[in-house]
């Protein structure tokens, strides 16, 4: 049975905090949402099989380690690279307005073409997986072309937003703080792509295989983390306001804290002065992530301090508040686990899964927020309400088990018997990891069901 529409609910006026864009940007925003849904749908199907392939007593029923690696490459690139770019494109096109509609259409076209190419690459002979950091790859020209197309879409969308922002007259209200923060995110995204280009030009002739792509994406991958952090905090501001709260402090303080978050990137030109394969280049980018990433803590604490400032929530606001709480919790937990890393074990995926899932939950909440404004009202509010908690609890189990087993020496990027599970702690921990992964998949499926039900309803695009 359909739930009442958000606009018919008492107290739902707060959901109107994000104004519906005009017709042209609305279509682009919807296109980015569709792309993100496709990426999550494909990645979610792979995630279930990946979790099973690492679960004791079940892993023998799924294909071997080579399949695990091919599936893991596709899963990571779809669930992190494409989904995050789709979320960024959604926010940039939403706030960019009609002025950048042509560039946004070109950007989404490149991103869609690239995503399709990545998705079908395993079926056109791209079966040689390289498990390098940040953007794992399948060694095949088709896969490389897909990555290049997605990156082109990111560059066009980010650059077009940045140009619109620089030409716009600015005030000092909260909306302009969001616009300013999105400008910082666009600038950092372009810097990340530039770092990949610099690494490509400075690549030593002897580099090949996994080592080559580790060096290629090392600098850009670390910089892109700042982009995702800014966008997660922007999404948090939007969800705070739409669920009855506002970020504490005035616009001047908020803008200053966003600036502080990206300030460590000022060291990037200096780091890029070292040879790509040098110890200095690698260690300094690692330090930039570990210590420079702490610059977001004041703004993150401000968001947490603002969570309690709301009255009774309407049903349409409950999914937004749930997504916000779970996003902040997972993001903070992932950051804390980053300081627990000792060696190449499963503490590393525990760290980045927490941070990644925090960003993912924030984007999920923004999708719930935007769809009614785009003429696609949510019809499954009860499911949407519980979805962030199901997804979040599953991921908490998942990353906690990874951190626990990593502390007992279980290595990352392994599956099945190759994990070398011997002690009861290791077996129980990885079993909990598999259970948490499957619960998280259920939460992901709930999100897709809610969003697809809304998208399929159609309706006129707001004008």
LOMAR-695004 format. One record per residue (C-alpha): x, y, z. Coordinates in steps of 0.1 Angstrom, whole numbers, plus 5000, padded with zeros to 4 digits. Example, Ala and Ser with C-alpha at 12.3 -4.5 7.8 and 13.67 -1.06 7.14 Angstrom:
2
512349555078 513749895071 
END
This chain:
463
500050005000 501450344990 502450585017 501150955017 503351184996 505851405014 504051725005 500851595022 502551525056 502551745086 505851905092 507151805057 507852175048 511452115060 511951875031 511352175008 514652315020 516152204986 514352394959 513452204928 515752294899 514452424866 513752174838 517152144822 519252084854 516451854867 516851624838 520651614843 520251554880 517951264872 520451124847 523251124873 520850954898 520050684871 523750634865 524450594902 521550344906 522850134877 526350134892 525050024926 522849764911 525749604893 528149644921 525649504947 525249184927 528949134928 529249234965 527048944975 529248694957 532348854970 531148825006 530248465001 533648394986 535348495019 532848325042 533948005059 532247685047 530547875018 533547994998 533947644982 530647684964 531647994944 534348034917 538048054923 540448324932 540848454896 537048514894 537148684928 539748934916 537949014883 534649064902 536449274929 537849504903 534449564887 532749594921 535249854934 535150064902 531350064900 530550104937 533250364945 534450534913 531250554892 528850584922 530850864938 531251044905 527451014899 526851164934 529251444927 527651514893 524251514910 525351784934 527251994909 524451984883 521852064909 523652374921 525152474887 521752584873 520852624836 524152794827 526052474826 523352244811 525152174778 528352084796 526451874820 524751674792 528151614776 529551504810 526851254817 527051114782 530851044787 530150894821 527350664809 529450544779 532450474802 530350294828 528850064802 532249984789 533549904824 530549684830 530949474799 534749464799 534949124815 532848984787 535049114759 538248944771 539349174800 540148894824 543549004838 542849184871 545349404887 544649474924 546449814926 545250074950 542450334944 541350234909 542049864902 542049774866 541449494841 544349484816 542449554784 542149854760 538349844764 538549884801 541050164799 538850344774 535950314798 537950454827 539050744805 535450824794 534250824831 537151054840 536351284811 532751314824 534051404858 536451674844 533751834823 531151844851 533551974877 535052234854 531652354842 530452394878 533652574888 533252824859 529652894868 530552944904 533353184896 531053394874 528253404900 527553694924 527753564960 526053634992 526753495027 523753275034 523952895039 523152815003 526153014992 528252825017 527152504999 527952654965 531352754978 532052414992 531052254959 533552484942 536252354965 535252004957 535352074920 538752224923 540151934943 538651684918 540451864889 543651854910 543251484915 542951424877 545951654871 547951444896 547151134875 548451314844 551651424862 552251064874 551650934839 554251174824 556851094851 556350714851 559650524851 560150314820 560650004841 557150024858 554649774846 551649574858 550249644892 553149854902 552550084872 548950154882 549750184919 552150474909 549650614884 546750654908 548650704941 548751084941 545351144924 543650884946 544851054978 543651394966 540351254955 539651154991 539451525000 536851574972 534651294987 535051435022 533851775011 530951634992 529951415022 529951725044 527851925018 525351635017 525351645055 524452015055 521551945031 520251655052 520551855084 518452135071 515851905054 515351705086 514752005108 518152115119 520752365108 524452365109 525652555139 527752865134 527353135108 528153115071 531553285076 532653015101 531152735080 533052855049 536252885069 535952525081 535352405045 538552595035 540452435063 539352095051 541052135017 543952345030 546352045032 546152014994 548352314992 551252064997 550351864966 552552074941 555552024965 554851644968 554551624930 558051764928 559451434939 559851154913 556750934910 558450624921 560450784950 559950704986 559251074993 556451084968 554750774982 555250855019 554251215016 550951144999 550250885026 550951145053 548751385034 545851145038 546551035073 547251375089 545951625064 542651435064 542251545101 541551895089 537951795084 537451715121 536352065132 533552065105 532651705112 532351785149 530152085140 527851865121 527651615150 526951905174 524052015152 522251675151 520151735181 518552055170 515151935156 511551875166 509351585158 510051445124 507551385097 507651045079 509251205049 512051335070 512951005088 514950855059 516951175057 517751185094 518650805094 520950845064 522651145081 523250965114 524550645098 526750845073 528451045100 528950735122 530450515095 532650795082 534050875116 534550505124 536450455092 538650755099 539450615134 540350275119 542850445096 545150505127 544950135135 546650025102 549749815108 550849625077 548949495047 545949325064 542249355066 542349665088 543049855056 539749765039 537949815073 539250175072 538350265037 535050065038 533950275068 534850605050 533450495017 530150375032 529850705051 529950895018 527550645002 524950685029 525151065026 524551034989 521650794995 520051045018 520451324992 518751104966 515851054990 515751424994 515851524958 513551274941 510351434954 511651774942 512251614908 508751494904 509551144916 507951114951 508950834974 506150574977 507850345002 508650575031 508650295057 511250095037 513250415031 513150495068 514750155078 517050125049 519950335062 519950145095 519949805079 522749905055 524650085083 524449795108 525549545082 528549765073 529449815110 529549435114 531549405082 534249665091 534449555127 535049195117 537649315091 539449515117 539349235143 540648965119 543249205105 544549245141 544948865140 546948875108 544448795080 545748955048 543749175025 542749094989 542448724995 539548484994 538748125002 541547895014 544048165005 543048365035 544748115058 542148105085 543447895114 542348025147 538848035160 539048415162 539948435126 537148205115 534548375137 535648715126 535448645089 532148465094 530848785110 532248985081 530348765057 527148805076 527549175079 528249195042 525049015034 523049235057 524549535040 523649395006 520049365018 520249735028 521549824994 518749634977 516249824999 517650144986 517450034950 513949914954 512850244970 514550454944 513550244914 509950254925 510150634926 511950674893 509450444875 506550654885 507650924861 505851254862 506551604848 510051744853 509852054875 510052384857 
END
